[in-house]
Amino acid sequence: MFSVSSVVNNRVCGLMKGSMADDRKIRVLVAKPGLDGHDRGAKVIARALRDAGMEVIYTGLRQTPEMVVNAALQEDVDVIGLSILSGAHNAIVPRVMELLRQNKMEDVLVLVGGIIPDQDMEGLKKAGVGGIFQPGTSMEEIVEFIRKHVRPGKTAFSS
């Protein structure tokens, strides 16, 4: 759906037009970590964010936390959106957060969407997750949350 080459081409074209760093679009990495094979929701979110003017990189299915953070580092993203339906959020998210800290990427806003039980939300937020979106959340709510908390290159959660 989204290729790295198209993202690179868009980025290069934007630089060639003389855009300044302040004009850079919000860059969002959408990932499906774990063994869950259902990615329709992640693709819908990716398209909605792209349609809202954000630059979106979709990593595809069955990503490890290491793959997600490596892609985020390489793509210099402002936001990582993890779509998790498998129930593995309590194992995957803390590992992603640990890897972000190890790579000095604490300024990246991490969002989690999918099947997240209410009783797990507080623990995920304590781990550093900026926002959690359960089924039924509107695309507009997600877009506005990102716009409210991110300026390209720095999130509102940055110290």
C-alpha positions in Angstrom: 0.0 0.0 0.0 2.7 2.5 1.0 6.3 1.9 -0.1 9.5 3.3 1.3 10.5 4.5 -2.2 7.4 6.6 -2.6 8.0 8.1 0.9 11.6 8.9 0.0 10.6 10.4 -3.4 8.0 12.6 -1.7 10.6 13.7 0.9 13.2 14.5 -1.7 10.6 16.4 -3.9 9.6 18.4 -0.8 13.2 19.3 -0.1 13.8 20.2 -3.7 10.9 22.6 -3.6 12.7 24.5 -0.9 10.5 23.6 2.0 11.9 24.5 5.4 12.1 22.1 8.3 9.2 23.8 10.0 7.0 22.9 6.9 7.8 19.2 7.2 4.7 17.0 7.4 4.1 14.9 10.5 5.7 11.5 9.9 3.8 8.5 11.2 4.9 4.9 11.2 2.0 2.5 11.4 3.0 -1.0 12.5 1.4 -4.4 13.1 3.6 -6.0 15.7 3.2 -9.6 16.8 1.6 -12.5 15.1 -1.8 -10.9 14.5 -2.6 -11.3 10.8 -5.5 -8.8 10.6 -4.3 -5.5 9.2 -7.4 -3.9 7.6 -7.8 -1.5 10.5 -4.1 -0.5 10.3 -4.5 0.2 6.6 -7.6 2.3 7.2 -5.8 4.3 9.8 -2.8 4.7 7.5 -5.0 6.0 4.7 -6.9 8.4 7.0 -3.7 9.9 8.3 -2.3 10.2 4.8 -5.5 11.9 3.6 -5.2 14.3 6.6 -1.8 15.4 5.2 0.6 13.3 7.2 3.4 11.3 5.7 2.7 7.6 6.5 5.0 4.6 6.5 3.2 1.3 6.9 5.5 -1.6 7.9 3.2 -4.5 7.2 2.3 -7.5 9.2 4.2 -9.5 11.8 6.8 -6.9 12.9 9.0 -7.4 15.9 9.5 -4.5 18.3 13.1 -4.3 17.0 11.9 -4.0 13.4 9.4 -1.3 14.4 12.0 0.8 16.2 14.6 0.3 13.5 12.1 1.5 10.9 11.1 4.5 13.1 14.8 5.4 13.5 15.5 5.1 9.8 12.4 7.0 8.7 12.9 9.8 11.4 9.2 9.6 12.4 7.3 11.8 14.9 4.7 9.1 15.7 4.6 5.3 16.0 1.1 3.8 15.8 1.0 0.2 16.9 -2.1 -1.7 15.9 -2.5 -4.7 18.2 -5.5 -7.1 18.1 -3.7 -10.2 19.4 -3.7 -9.4 23.2 0.1 -9.2 23.2 0.2 -5.5 24.0 1.5 -6.0 27.5 4.6 -7.8 26.1 5.1 -5.8 22.9 4.6 -2.2 24.0 7.1 -2.2 26.9 9.7 -3.7 24.6 9.1 -1.0 22.0 9.3 1.7 24.7 12.6 0.2 26.0 14.1 0.1 22.5 13.0 3.7 21.9 14.8 4.8 25.2 17.9 2.8 24.2 18.0 4.6 20.9 17.4 8.1 22.5 14.0 8.4 20.7 11.9 9.4 23.7 10.5 12.3 21.7 8.5 9.9 19.4 4.9 9.8 20.3 3.7 6.2 20.7 0.0 5.4 20.1 -1.7 2.0 20.5 -4.9 1.0 18.8 -6.9 -2.2 18.8 -8.3 -4.5 21.4 -6.9 -3.1 24.6 -8.8 -3.9 27.8 -9.6 -1.0 30.0 -7.6 -2.5 32.9 -4.4 -2.5 30.8 -4.6 1.2 29.8 -3.0 2.6 32.9 0.0 0.3 32.7 0.6 1.2 29.0 0.4 4.9 29.7 2.9 4.5 32.6 5.2 2.7 30.1 5.1 5.9 28.0 2.2 5.4 25.5 0.8 8.8 24.6 -2.6 7.6 23.5 -4.7 4.5 23.3 -7.6 4.1 20.8 -10.1 1.3 21.1 -12.5 0.1 18.4 -15.0 2.7 17.5 -12.7 5.7 17.8 -13.3 8.1 14.9 -10.6 8.8 12.4 -11.1 12.5 13.2 -10.3 12.0 16.8 -7.0 10.2 16.0 -6.0 12.9 13.5 -6.8 15.7 16.0 -4.9 13.9 18.8 -1.8 13.6 16.7 -2.0 17.2 15.5 -2.5 18.4 19.1 0.5 16.5 20.4 3.0 16.7 17.6 4.9 19.4 15.8 7.1 17.8 13.1 10.4 17.0 14.8 9.1 17.3 18.4 6.1 16.0 20.3 4.2 17.6 23.1 5.3 14.7 25.2 9.0 15.6 24.7 10.9 16.9 27.7 
